[in-house]
Amino acid sequence: MFLDESGDHSLSAIDPQYPVFVLGGIIADKEYAEGPMAEAVARFKDEMGLPEDLVLHTSDISRNRDGFERVKEPEYRHEFFRRLNELMTSLEYKVVACVVRKDEHLARYGLAAGDPYMFSLDVLVERFCFEIGSGPPGVIVAESRNPTLDNQLELAWLNLKIQGTLFLRASKITSCVSSLNIREKKENIAGLQLADLVVSPIGRHVLGKSPKEDWAVIESKFRRRGGLYAGAGLVILPKG
């Protein structure tokens, strides 16, 4: 499972234009992610005239910066997003995400409100374990943020392995997930780039913003249970 985030996890300053925090990403077979998925992402970059080591990053793409300057050209922009949506549609993965409405979370729990990142991590580890079931253990790859936050994540993961969650015993988590690895964006990992591409559209959807074409792709990829992705692939907190 490859994880990325959208929005600020802090509760001390809530942006009224984007009052949510999204932790989400994709679940994919390890060999597939390191093979066909990585090759397809590299091929997309080559076809679009981008360096293979240029990392697909939503904020850089949307702002036409740091290697994505040509995206501001109308013809190139149209072709770029057409091919990107084709890429995201063709690849094999399942989307999982937890969205925390920070204003509602703070209003409900006040000073007892927990860190949205840590709440979301519990939710996604549970979904990952449910997806793995009795199969071989999986690996979680999370994008590095900064040393302090990375240390907090390592401690949160250690706590999950010791305490479990409300719905999963620690023994189940350790049998399903062999490790949590924190990796830098610059390492150009295909799975992390796909995770980056899915989280912002999910945040936009929850806020009721006008959907773009990528939302339809992402919605089709959500992990489902009984044909429904609410609760299985997309969890929104606090619950009503």
C-alpha positions, 0 to 999 in steps of 0.5 A: 500500500502506497500512501500520500496526503492532501491538506494539512493535518494540523488542527491549530490552523484550518484553511476555510478553502480546504478544511479537510485532511486526506490520507490515501493511496493505492493497494497494488501487488508488489511485483506489479508495482515494481514492474509493469506499473513502473514501466507504464509510468516511465513510458508515459513520461517519455511519450510526454517528453518528460525526464524519466526522473521527474516525479509526477506531483499534483501541486507541480502539475497544477501550477505548471512548475518544476518541470511541468511548465508545458502543461500551461500550453492548451494543446499539450495540457489537453494531451497530457491529462488525456494520457494521464487519465488513460494511464490511471485507468489502465493500471491495476490497483485499488484506491483507499482513503480516509478524509477528516473534516477538520472543522467538524472533528475539532468541533466534536472532540475539542481539546481531545481531538486526535491528530487527523494523520494518526486517525487516518493511518488506523483506518487505512491499516485496517482496510489494508489488512482486510484486503490482504486477509489470510494472504501473504503479508504486505508492505506499507510505503508512506511518503516522507514529510520531515524528520519530526513527522516521520518519527511520529509516524514510526511511533504510531506504527509501533503503537499499532503493532503493540496496541492494535486498533478498535477493530483489529488486534495487534497480532492481526496487523503484524501478521498482515503487514510486515513493515512500514517504510518511509520513502522520499518523493525524489526516489521516483517510486511509481506507486507513490506517484499514483498515490499523490495523483489520487488524494487531491481529487478525493478531497475536492469530491468530499468538499463538493467541488466540481469534479474533473475527469480524474475523479471518475477514474479514481471512483472506479478504482476504489476498494469495494465491499458488496459493490460499495466503496463507502466504508470499504475504500473511502472513509469520511470522519467524523461519521454522522 
